[in-house]
Amino acid sequence: MQLRNKNVLIVGASGVLGGKLAHKLHEAGTRTYLAGRDRNELATVSEELDGAAYSTFEAIDTDSCHRVVDTAAESLAGLDLVLIATGVAAFGRTAEAEDAVTEHLLTINALAPIVLARAALPHLERSGGTLAAISAILADYPTAEMADYSASKAALSAWLTATRREMRRRGVDVFDIRPPHMETGLVDRALSGTPPRMPPPADIDEVVETIVSGIRDSAHELRYDLEEQRLRLVF
Ligand SMILES: NC(=O)c1ccc[n+]([C@@H]2O[C@H](COP(=O)([O-])OP(=O)(O)OC[C@H]3O[C@@H](n4cnc5c(N)ncnc54)[C@H](OP(=O)(O)O)[C@@H]3O)[C@@H](O)[C@H]2O)c1
């Protein structure tokens, strides 16, 4: 996808990865709409992006997910790219996990992105656009003391893969972004628990650059190759 003048919705633009991706896509000449939960943070990102339009939503509320996509589509007069960068983490042994935390994690990391994506598909079908969502390396490597977090990301990833197969003939690209651990502070904002020992963090800017390349080149997946210790785009 050529990015110049394309209409882009970034959901989770108030977060670290979402914010950096918003900047990169703006630099590439897209017309950007920002969505997130923290209004102050969205206002700051908007100012940095020449006053990009924005609105807040709550991922736990499926009506709010539908509304934010439709509001962005109306504001930009169509959508060419919808990038979903929302998510939360939780850590700890499975036996000690609380049901409420599991439910919240699955809602924010799997149900909400699925609902957002489903709301976006008709718009993307009209434009022949791209749906991109950040799952995680955990979809490929479910990890001890992150069972619920891994399961939530694997669920999203499976949904994206199946949806890609459905949407291929309807002209919509689906990009599943499965990055490795980075120092964004996500771990410190976890719903519960402390993380097990983490591998050395990947470089955030390199991950962001690779995501934008993947969008431009219509990649199907971004993966992290543990043996070679490098990011890999899959087509
Ligand atoms: N950091 C990593 O190591 C890593 C690795 C692999 C995958 N990922 C994934 O990358 C994505 C972005 O993570 P990040 O590191 O950039 O973390 P982050 O800075 O904490 O960003 C998380 C985003 O999710 C939003 N969010 C969380 N709960 C929400 C809710 N209930 N309603 C609406 N929005 C909500 C936050 O909104 P507000 O800030 O407005 O509340 C924020 O925009 C997540 O899906 C994460 O799982 C991260």
Ligand as a Chemical Component Dictionary entry (heavy atoms), coordinates in Angstrom:
data_LIG
# 
_chem_comp.id                   LIG 
_chem_comp.type                 NON-POLYMER 
_chem_comp.pdbx_formal_charge   0 
_chem_comp.three_letter_code    LIG 
# 
loop_
_chem_comp_atom.comp_id 
_chem_comp_atom.atom_id 
_chem_comp_atom.alt_atom_id 
_chem_comp_atom.type_symbol 
_chem_comp_atom.charge 
_chem_comp_atom.model_Cartn_x 
_chem_comp_atom.model_Cartn_y 
_chem_comp_atom.model_Cartn_z 
_chem_comp_atom.pdbx_ordinal 
LIG N1  N1  N 0  5.593  -3.865 24.773 1  
LIG C1  C1  C 0  5.842  -5.110 24.415 2  
LIG O1  O1  O 0  6.833  -5.726 24.819 3  
LIG C2  C2  C 0  4.896  -5.816 23.479 4  
LIG C3  C3  C 0  5.317  -7.001 22.857 5  
LIG C4  C4  C 0  4.441  -7.669 21.992 6  
LIG C5  C5  C 0  3.176  -7.141 21.784 7  
LIG N2  N2  N 1  2.805  -5.988 22.414 8  
LIG C6  C6  C 0  1.452  -5.498 22.202 9  
LIG O2  O2  O 0  1.511  -4.223 21.603 10 
LIG C7  C7  C 0  0.312  -3.484 21.943 11 
LIG C8  C8  C 0  0.715  -2.088 22.426 12 
LIG O3  O3  O 0  1.479  -2.236 23.604 13 
LIG P1  P1  P 0  2.423  -1.080 24.188 14 
LIG O4  O4  O 0  3.670  -1.767 24.597 15 
LIG O5  O5  O -1 2.479  0.080  23.285 16 
LIG O6  O6  O 0  1.655  -0.739 25.540 17 
LIG P2  P2  P 0  0.921  0.596  26.037 18 
LIG O7  O7  O 0  1.807  1.766  25.862 19 
LIG O8  O8  O 0  0.455  0.277  27.426 20 
LIG O9  O9  O 0  -0.332 0.723  25.071 21 
LIG C9  C9  C 0  -1.523 0.035  25.301 22 
LIG C10 C10 C 0  -2.654 0.727  24.601 23 
LIG O10 O10 O 0  -3.856 -0.018 24.865 24 
LIG C11 C11 C 0  -4.850 0.906  25.295 25 
LIG N3  N3  N 0  -5.821 0.273  26.187 26 
LIG C12 C12 C 0  -5.576 -0.565 27.211 27 
LIG N4  N4  N 0  -6.735 -0.874 27.811 28 
LIG C13 C13 C 0  -7.721 -0.227 27.142 29 
LIG C14 C14 C 0  -9.130 -0.145 27.286 30 
LIG N5  N5  N 0  -9.777 -0.812 28.262 31 
LIG N6  N6  N 0  -9.833 0.616  26.407 32 
LIG C15 C15 C 0  -9.193 1.305  25.423 33 
LIG N7  N7  N 0  -7.860 1.272  25.242 34 
LIG C16 C16 C 0  -7.136 0.521  26.104 35 
LIG C17 C17 C 0  -4.090 1.989  26.027 36 
LIG O11 O11 O 0  -4.930 3.117  26.101 37 
LIG P3  P3  P 0  -4.707 4.303  27.178 38 
LIG O12 O12 O 0  -3.212 4.489  27.291 39 
LIG O13 O13 O 0  -5.396 5.452  26.507 40 
LIG O14 O14 O 0  -5.325 3.853  28.433 41 
LIG C18 C18 C 0  -2.893 2.153  25.092 42 
LIG O15 O15 O 0  -3.253 2.980  24.016 43 
LIG C19 C19 C 0  -0.417 -4.344 22.977 44 
LIG O16 O16 O 0  -1.394 -5.113 22.318 45 
LIG C20 C20 C 0  0.668  -5.272 23.483 46 
LIG O17 O17 O 0  0.142  -6.490 23.979 47 
LIG C21 C21 C 0  3.632  -5.309 23.242 48 
# 
loop_
_chem_comp_bond.comp_id 
_chem_comp_bond.atom_id_1 
_chem_comp_bond.atom_id_2 
_chem_comp_bond.value_order 
_chem_comp_bond.pdbx_ordinal 
LIG N1  C1  SING 1  
LIG C1  O1  DOUB 2  
LIG C1  C2  SING 3  
LIG C2  C3  SING 4  
LIG C2  C21 DOUB 5  
LIG C3  C4  DOUB 6  
LIG C4  C5  SING 7  
LIG C5  N2  DOUB 8  
LIG N2  C6  SING 9  
LIG N2  C21 SING 10 
LIG C6  O2  SING 11 
LIG C6  C20 SING 12 
LIG O2  C7  SING 13 
LIG C7  C8  SING 14 
LIG C7  C19 SING 15 
LIG C8  O3  SING 16 
LIG O3  P1  SING 17 
LIG P1  O4  DOUB 18 
LIG P1  O5  SING 19 
LIG P1  O6  SING 20 
LIG O6  P2  SING 21 
LIG P2  O7  DOUB 22 
LIG P2  O8  SING 23 
LIG P2  O9  SING 24 
LIG O9  C9  SING 25 
LIG C9  C10 SING 26 
LIG C10 O10 SING 27 
LIG C10 C18 SING 28 
LIG O10 C11 SING 29 
LIG C11 N3  SING 30 
LIG C11 C17 SING 31 
LIG N3  C12 SING 32 
LIG N3  C16 SING 33 
LIG C12 N4  DOUB 34 
LIG N4  C13 SING 35 
LIG C13 C14 SING 36 
LIG C13 C16 DOUB 37 
LIG C14 N5  SING 38 
LIG C14 N6  DOUB 39 
LIG N6  C15 SING 40 
LIG C15 N7  DOUB 41 
LIG N7  C16 SING 42 
LIG C17 O11 SING 43 
LIG C17 C18 SING 44 
LIG O11 P3  SING 45 
LIG P3  O12 DOUB 46 
LIG P3  O13 SING 47 
LIG P3  O14 SING 48 
LIG C18 O15 SING 49 
LIG C19 O16 SING 50 
LIG C19 C20 SING 51 
LIG C20 O17 SING 52 
# 
